[in-house]
Amino acid sequence: MADLNALRERALFLESRSDLPAALAAWAEVVRRAPADHRARLNAARVLAKIGERERALIAYHACAEGLL
C-alpha cells in the first residue's frame, strides 16, 4: 500500500510540474495496480483532458462513473 501511495503522490507531483505524459503514466499504473481506485481513474481522465485527449478522457470519466454506481 505504501508503494501505491508513493505512486499517487508522484503522479500528483508530476501533474503539478506540468509533466502530463509522465503523470498520466503514473495514474495508469495506479489504476493497473488498484482497479477499484476511482479517484485515480478520475485523475487519469482529468490529465487526458488536459493533454487534449478528449475522447479518451470521456471514456475514462464514463468508466469511473459506472464504477461508482
Backbone hydrogen bonds, N-H to C=O, Kabsch-Sander energy under -0.5 kcal/mol:
donor,donor_aa,acceptor,acceptor_aa,energy
5,N,1,M,-2.6
6,A,2,A,-2.4
7,L,3,D,-2.0
8,R,4,L,-2.4
9,E,5,N,-2.4
10,R,6,A,-2.3
11,A,7,L,-2.4
12,L,8,R,-2.4
13,F,9,E,-2.5
14,L,10,R,-3.0
15,E,11,A,-2.3
16,S,12,L,-2.4
17,R,13,F,-1.5
18,S,15,E,-1.7
19,D,14,L,-2.7
20,L,18,S,-1.4
23,A,19,D,-2.4
24,L,20,L,-2.8
25,A,21,P,-2.0
26,A,22,A,-2.2
27,W,23,A,-2.7
28,A,24,L,-2.7
29,E,25,A,-1.8
30,V,26,A,-2.1
31,V,27,W,-2.6
32,R,28,A,-2.3
33,R,29,E,-2.3
34,A,30,V,-2.6
37,D,34,A,-2.5
38,H,36,A,-1.6
41,R,37,D,-1.7
42,L,38,H,-2.5
43,N,39,R,-2.5
44,A,40,A,-2.5
45,A,41,R,-2.3
46,R,42,L,-2.3
47,V,43,N,-2.2
48,L,44,A,-2.6
49,A,45,A,-2.3
50,K,46,R,-2.1
51,I,47,V,-2.0
52,G,49,A,-1.3
53,E,48,L,-2.5
54,R,52,G,-1.6
57,A,53,E,-2.5
58,L,54,R,-2.6
59,I,55,E,-2.1
60,A,56,R,-2.3
61,Y,57,A,-3.0
62,H,58,L,-2.5
63,A,59,I,-2.5
64,C,60,A,-2.2
65,A,61,Y,-2.6
66,E,62,H,-2.6
67,G,63,A,-1.8
68,L,64,C,-1.1
68,L,65,A,-0.6
69,L,65,A,-0.8
69,L,66,E,-0.7
